[in-house]
């Protein structure tokens, strides 16, 4: 494997690991903030949809990435956070 390719693979793995760590941290913070708030499933649906829209709006300002790409990335990340938060909330 060429050295440059190996370097890029290591960098991609490091970035993916950092992203996963940030998602876990963010999910813990959201779970702590939402616990005991008495939110309904509809309330949570609206929260996640609003967060996705806000992320697309904020990140789309520079115009470097298409709105569709931003929406897909935001939906993926917020979906992972949502899954972890809702699991934590259902545990108690």
N, C-alpha and C positions, 0 to 999 in steps of 0.2 A: 504494500500500500504506500503510495507517495506520501512523504512527510506532511505536505500541506493538507491532504485529505484527512490524515490521522489527526492533525491539529484541529481541523474543522469539526470532526466527529467528537473529539473531547470537549470542544467548546459547546457544541449542541447539547451534549449530555449534561454539562455543567449548568447551562441555561435552563434546561428542562428541570433539573433538580432544584434550582433556585425558584423557578416558577411554582413547582409543587409545594415547596416550603412556604412561599408567600400565600398560596391558596389555603393551606392548612392554618396558617396564622390568622388570615382574614376570616376564615370560617369560625375559628375559636372566638374571635372578637365579636362577630355578628351573633353567634349563639349566645354569648354572655349578655349582649345588649338586648336580644329579643326574648330571652327566657323570662317567663312570668308576665309578659305583656298582654297575654290573652288575645293574640292575633288569630283570626280565622284563616283557613286555607285560602280563601279569596283575598284576604289582606296580604298574605305572603305572596300570592301570585302577582298582585299589583306591585308589591315591593320589588320583586325580582325583575318584572317587566320595566319598571321605572328605572332601576339601576342599569339595566341593559341599554335603555334609550339614552340615559345620561352619559354612559361610557361612550357610546357611538357619537353623540353630539360633541363631547369634549375632545375626543381623540380625532374626530374628523375635521377639526378646524384647520389643520395645516394642509389638508388636501393631498398628502403624500400617499395615502392608501384609500382605496375605493370604499364607499359606504358599505357595500356588500361584504367585503373582506373584514371590515371593522365589526360589522354586525355579527358575522359568523364567529370571529374570535371572542367578542364580548359575550355572546351567547354560550360559547364553550366554557369560558372561564367562570362566568357567573353561574352557569349550570353546575359546575363542579363545586363551587362555594355553596350553592343552594342545597345540593345533595348532602354535603357534610353538615351544614347547619340544621337542616330538617332532621337528619339522623340524630344529631346531638339533642335537639329539642324533644324528639320522641322518646329518648332515653330518660328524660326527666330533667 
